[in-house]
Amino acid sequence: MLYRLYSSSRISGPMTARILARIPPERLAAVGARRALRLFRTAAKSVPAYRDFLEAHGIRPEDIRTIGDFESRLPATDKGGYVNRYTLAARCLHGRFPADGLVEESSGSFCGRPTNWVRSAREEKPYVSLMKTILGYLYPVEKGEELIILNGFALGAWAGGLAFSRRAGPWGLIKNIGPDAGKIIRTMLDLGTGGTYLVSGYPPFLRRLAEAGLKTPGFDWKEYRVHLYSGGEGFAEGWREYMAAQLREGARIFSTYGAIDLEAGIAMETPVTIAIRRLLDSDPATRRELLGTERSPCFFGTYSPMNFHISEAVGPAGAKELVVTVLNSGAATPKIKYNIGDEGGVIPFRRMADVLKRREQDILKMASSPGGSVVVPFPFLYVLGRSDGTVSIEGSNIRVSDVHEAIFSDPELASKVGTFKLAVETEPDASLRLYVYVEAREGVAIEEAWKARCSEVVVSRILASNECFRRSCLENPETTAPRVIFLLFRAGVFTKEETLLKHNYMKR
């Protein structure tokens, strides 16, 4: 019943929040636990690939009786050991593609080529209602107010933009434009200032859009009611503040966390999660207690335990990784304990409330929410980055293995490079840019010819390996082209034991 309530299209977002706020968080979690066990039994019985996967790991489905068994005894699936091991059909219910639905494509950042994913028409229906509930809660509009949605996510075969279009479209008048700032601004000029605009896109594109508007004659952001919906990658709070300053007062700016492997909208920011994230950024002690690290999260949000069962696992590098079960009984390819390789964790609502209370913070009053003082007692989810060092920018994943292979393809470069790190950093103008920090080996001098050669090899490989990112760089080279920074041994960022950048990846 609770799941149907949350996914109902007949109840408004704020009203749903008020109902859920009265339900103990433990009951919400119990609903998700029961659904996770049911989906596991269905997959174990009806999905050929998953049956074989369990048998290969010595797991008998009848031995998984409780959610404790589910958490402690079931091995996690992932892209390398499950998705790439079995055919797409074998990963579907009954070993067959659904009669209707769609095929989506990832960017190919994992293995150098795109991966196809299939979804049934049945599994899409709950997400349309769920998106309407979430957007209605985060971006409330007055009765009779005209809502215009401008979709700036990448379109075509990539999944994110199409998923947003399918699910947000029923909530308002939508135009699918893609990451084209000029077209979005021309559309707004044509449609006028009478409605409320919700503009979606990756954070770097949204910044370029804001600045393009400032340079367009006859266009003034302050004359339009505009809210922003971002996804595909994280950003610093400074980016949010910069974007809010460009728009009319009252603009709502929220981000979502998801992945094509699983779902586009697993977790969402809310006014309360934004307030908590700002506290974490400014309070290292609270950050250490809640996250177990000095690092600030690149995403901090909340998720519905009735739609996603999320736990933590220790990855090969010793970092905590998120393991997600998608609680959708209509899924063509069930995702049971899927580890996408994101470093992060979950924090139960009561634990968060208790920690904040000791710091004289009332979680129910930390930020004004769209439903007034209503705060839904959902668990919190944080992401520190990809556990394998992959970083995300422009909706694309940039792999450390691409940089590694680029450097080692040139023996002279490999003989001089000790380690490297990847980072997405906020520039002084609030743009986000990919940085590759290269550390020279001990005793090696950094020569200009070597720097030029290394930059050419690394940047060429990054652009060649990712079509989506390559397109962004070709369209906006001044703001998106990767920068390679060279440092002497143990200098700069390589003097720090722990940093917001990714870890060392090259052996000495």
Residue, then its C-alpha position, 0 to 999 in steps of 0.5 A: m500500500l505504501y509503495r502504491l501511495y508513493s507511486s500514485s499519480r493522483i496524489s500531489g507531491p506535497m500531500t504525499a510528503r505529509i502522509l509519509a512524514r507520519i510513518p516511522p522510518e523503520r516501517l518504510a525500510a521494512v516495506g523495501a526489505r520485503r520487496a527486495l526478497r520477493l524480487f530476489r526469488t523471482a530473479a532466482k527462478s526466472v532469470p537464466a543468467y542470475r540462476d547461473f550466477l547464484e549456482a556459480h557462487g554456491i548459493r541456494p535460493e531457498d537458503i535466503r530467507t531473511i533480509g539478513d541472509f540477503e545482505s550477508r550471504l548474497p554476492a553482489t552483481d556488477k558490470g564486469g562479473y555479471v552484465n558482461r559475462y551474460t547476454l542481454a537476453a539471458r539477463c531478462l526474465h525467462g531469457r526473453f526480451p520484453a514484448d514492448g519497451l525500449v533499448e537504451e545505450s550507455s556511453g561506453s566508458f566502462c569497456g570502451r564500447p557502448t552497452n545496451w540495456v532493455r526496459s519493458a513498458r511495464e517497468e516504466k509506468p511506476y517511474v512516470s508517477l514517481m517522477k511526477t511526485i518528486l518534481g511536484y514536491l521539489y518544484p511546486v507550481e500554483k494551480g493554473e500556473e503554466l509549467i514549461i520543461l526544457n530538456g537540456f540532457a543529451l538525447g539520441a541513444w544515451a539514456g539520461g535525456l530520454a528517460f527524463s523526457r518520458r518521465a517528466g513530460p506528463w508533468g508539463l509542456i516539454k521540449n527536448i532540446g539537448p545541450d544547446a544553449g542557443k536553442i534553449i534561450r531562443t525557445m524561452l524568448d519565443l514562449g515568453t515570461g508568462g510561465t515557469y520554466l524547469v530547465s534540465g541538464y548536466p552542471p557544466f552545460l547549465r553554467r554555459l547556458a546561464e552565461a550564454g543568456l547573459k550575453t544574448p541581447g534582449f534576454d534577461w534571466k531575471e525576467y523569467r521564473v526558472h528552476l534547474y534540475s541537474g544530473g549526471e555528475g556532482f558539483a560543489e556548493g559554490w556552483r549552486e550559489y553561482m547559478a542561483a545568483q544568475l537567476r531570479e530570486g526563488a530559483r530552486i536548484f536540485s540534483t539527482y543521482g542515478a546510473i543507466d545500469l540501475e535507474a536515472g533517479i535513485a536519489m534526489e536532493t531536497p532543501v534538507t539534504i542541501a542544508i546538511r551537505r553545507l553543514l558537512d562541508s563546513d564541519p570536518a568533525t561531523r563529516r568524519e562521524l557521518l561519512g567516516t572520511e575527511r572528504s566532502p561528498c560530490f552528492f548528498g541526497t535522500y532516497s525512497p527505501m520502497n523503491f530502492h534497497i541500498s546497502e554498503a559493501v567493501g570494494p577491492a580497494g577497501a572503500k565502501e561502495l553502494v550496492v543497489t537493488v531496484l524494487n521494480s517488479g516489472a523490470a525486464t532485467p532485474k537488478i539484484k544487489y548491483n554494485i556500480g562501483d560508486e564509493g559512498g554510503v547510506i545513513p539511516f534517518r534516525r542516526m542522522a537526526d541523532v547526530l545533528k541533535r548532539r550538534e544542536q541541529d533540528i533536522l525538521k527545521m534545518a531548511s524550509s521545504p516545499g511542504g512547509s515543515v514536512v521532512v520525509p523520514f527517508p534514509f540519506l545517501y552520499v557519493l564520494g566518487r567512483s571507487d575505481g577513480t573514474v570521474s564524471i563530467e558533461g554526463s560522461n565517465i572518464r576512466v583512469s584506465d584510459v589515462h593509464e593506457a595512454i601514458f604506457s603506450d609511450p615508453e618515454l612518457a612511462s619512464k618519467v611518470g610516477t602517478f597521476k590523479l583525476a579531478v573535476e574542479t570548479e574554476p573561478d568562473a564557476s565552470l567545471r573542468l576535467y584536470v589530470y594531475v601528473e606526478a614525475r618520478e623522483g629525480v625527473a625534471i619536467e621539460e617543456a617538450w615532455k609536457a607537450r607530448c604527455s598532454e597530447v597523448v593523454v587528451s587525445r586518448i580521453l577524447a577518443s574513448n568517450e563520444c559524449f565528452r568529445r562532442s562537448c569539447l568540440e562544441n566548447p573547447e575553451t571551457t571543457a577541454p581537459r587540462v593536464i598539470f605537471l608536478l614534481f615528485r611529492a609536490g602539490v596535490f601529491t603531498k597530501e595523504e587524502t584529497l578530494l582528487k582520486h587515488n594514485y593509479m600507477k605503480r612505481 
